[in-house]
Amino acid sequence: MPRFWTNPEFVRHRRAELRPVRAVTVAVVVILTCVLLWLACWSYEQSLLESARMGAAVYATEAWKQRLADLQQQCTTRTWLLFYHWLVGLQGVALTFWTLFSCAQSVSGERDRKTWDFQRTTRLTPSEILIGKLLGEPVLMYFAVLSAAPATLIAGLAGGLSFGTVLSVFVFLAVTSLFLGLGGMWLSTLLESRTRGVGLIGALALYVFTLGIYGMRQSGLPGLAAISPLAGISDLLSGDSSMNRVAPVLFGREIPWLLMSILLCCSFSAWLALMLIRNLKRDYPDIRPLSRWQAVGCAAFLNFLIYALLSPAYKVGIEGRVGWFPDSKTVALFAVAMNGLILFLMGLATLTPQERLKVWRRKSATGKSAVFADDGLPGPWLGISAIVAYALMVWGLLAWDHALPLDISTLQAAAIRLLLVLVFVTRDVLFLQWCMLTRLRQPIVKGVLFLGLYYAAAAVMTGLATVSGQEAAHWVLALLTPVQVFDSNVKGAAFPPATYVGLLLQIGVMGTIRSAITSRLRRPVQSLLSV
Amino acid sequence: MIELVHLRKEYDDVLAVDDLTLTIPQGEIFGLIGPNGAGKTTTIRMASGLLRPTLGQALIAGVDVAQEPERAQQYIGYLADFFAVYEDLKVWEYLDYFAHAYKLPESEIPARITEVIAQVNLEVKRDALIRGLSRGMKQRLGIARAIIHRPKVMLLDEPASGLDPKARLELRNLLRSLRDQGATILISSHILTELEGFCTSIGIMERGRLVRSGSIEEVTAAAASSTRLVRLSWAGDSLAVVEEKLRNDPRVSEVDLAAGGGSFHFGGPEPDLAPVLASLVAANVKVTSFGEIKQTVEEIYMKLSTHEVM
């Protein structure tokens, strides 16, 4: 494995950002901050001690005397622990924020400065560029954290924490910041230089999202909260004393937050790294996040996560199970809904650029390319993903049968629901593919907006149909949207006729869009000789 | 050394390069000429691996650039019309970065950096930060970057645009010395005088197609009209005699003479011009100069091109 400190891209960043004067300045600022922070903590603890002394002098009760004695005895430890908490909190915020934002400008910044092409024409492999940028872009912050590391270590140990805990926090910070750095770099790869500002907004959104996902602790998938830096740090720092402590669940077993964080961050980082390595040296219009098989794999991974992180019911109350997933039907319904999102994202990730699609059409016309070719339409691959998702659903529900008893009608209903979702998602993805063949600027963004408009119009039409009666509204909903998927009263395959009519209608719409795509692809290119 | 096989590039509905096939042997300096938008940059970007062709192959030293980009890059030195550099590095650090990025042997790098810095006359700025360099110096540094790994093939896209006359001359000399060392050079330009007396072969691109290519002589021959333009001058008052002698030759046309000199078109091979000169001398015309005017690259281009762009 190549050593990262000799990676040319890392060395470039280190040389540019850590010139001796700057490095010394940063180290001095960090040390001064640590000193000031320690004094602030000491002052706070002394004020608590002073209050206790006054209380003991004024009231002279045993309780106050005991409190004073405890505070005097623990004063030093408490001061160091408080100092440690502040240090880790500040480092966590600074490191994750800085890593994300500096990496979010890495590739788009190079495009902006017009140095990217020169880097692409070197012999650096995409993985070397990836490692160099990931470790090089935030090198100043890494150095600042390293400068504070001795103080952090001493504070943690003097604060009564074990060496393992202190080390775990460092590992956790490193894993989380690398994960966010990869996310930022992927965002940066997707943006052309002129949209650098959008990249920063995107990075901010990603940061807020990772913090916000902490709220998933109380959900049916508590483990997902481990993606947030808050989950691991608060768990590590609060120890066992915190109230309402919820542990993440992996295959039904509780595991430490830190382990879950590392597992999730590493696995999501692996997918991000795969996408980056695949695309870093490509020209901007040729970027496609994943190959078709990789997209199927990614969809399978996300489905697998649902069942692996499932926490069937976090509380058993007087009225039975309470929580997101009281029974297997709810789990199946949730999985179908999630697959709607997963399939749509997968469709977005595998849209084929116009140029490649034309080549595929020409080849397929001469029998040299198949329906499942990597440059073909994404539809067939969505079908494969849906089949894999259904297989995983069957496996997942059977695996959870001991906690959430499964009956065959649940699987039947889930199959129909997944089919409905697949048809609607495929229709939408084909529509986006068609948009890419038009002369629209930013076709995917506009296509998604058109889809939003369509669903808003469908909602309005349903509202209007309600005037004629509930039955009419049901028909409109079933014909235009996949909302009936969420009708939990359906047993087995006994969906109302409107559902099946809607399904046939959408298959017809898909055929129409497919024809429109084919006719677009048949148009001859504007030969320069015939202009 | 450079082999482009049925290259084609489509941008959405537009065909930028259409079925371009071209072979440039080692040691050639091939000038790709054509108007803006003719497809020169797209061709060079495909040859350098920056752009994936819609169809076809670009082979550099026998390596398919699209299939084995990292291997192909060791042979390629790419220079574009802009000279973007990392402003926050020192001159030697910048070259050190690219030397490592091109995976030169570690032991060779310091000497190579010194050598290249000397080649582009930046010795005094070796330890200076790039942001403090003048534009001309940055351009020279860009050239140093492109040759740091001793590429066998140089792909230059309008490399002299924005360069001052002195820097252009230096660039030409540098490229000549690279050619003498065995490098093959593909250079694109729409400023035809840049390529004059410098390229060993040229190709004319228009609307994505290679209209004509070959050695300067071949292309000149293809572009030549059926007549040669001959210019002459003489001393004394022999205008009437010269005019009479020329008009009597059936292969002479478009005679344009004034006192002391002029030009005419000659419809025969070059050796047949000798009797024409001999007849003038025999008629006591004091000829001071007599010779065919060779066509410049610009004139060849003007004859062969229809001046159409995308």
Interface residues (C-beta under 8 A of the other chain):
Chain A: T6 P8 E9 V11 R12 R15 A16 E17 R113 K114 T115 D117 F118 Q119 R120 T121 T122 R123 L124 T125 K281 R282 D283 D286 Q354 E355 K358 V359 R439 R523 V525 Q526 S527 L528 L529 V531
Chain B: E10 Y11 D12 D13 V14 L15 A16 D18 G39 S48 G49 L50 L51 R52 T54 L55 P69 E70 R71 Q73 Q74 I76 Y78 A80 F82 A84 V85 Y86 D88 L89 K90 E93 Y97 F98 H100 A101 Y102 K103 R145 E206 R207 G208 R209 E308 M310
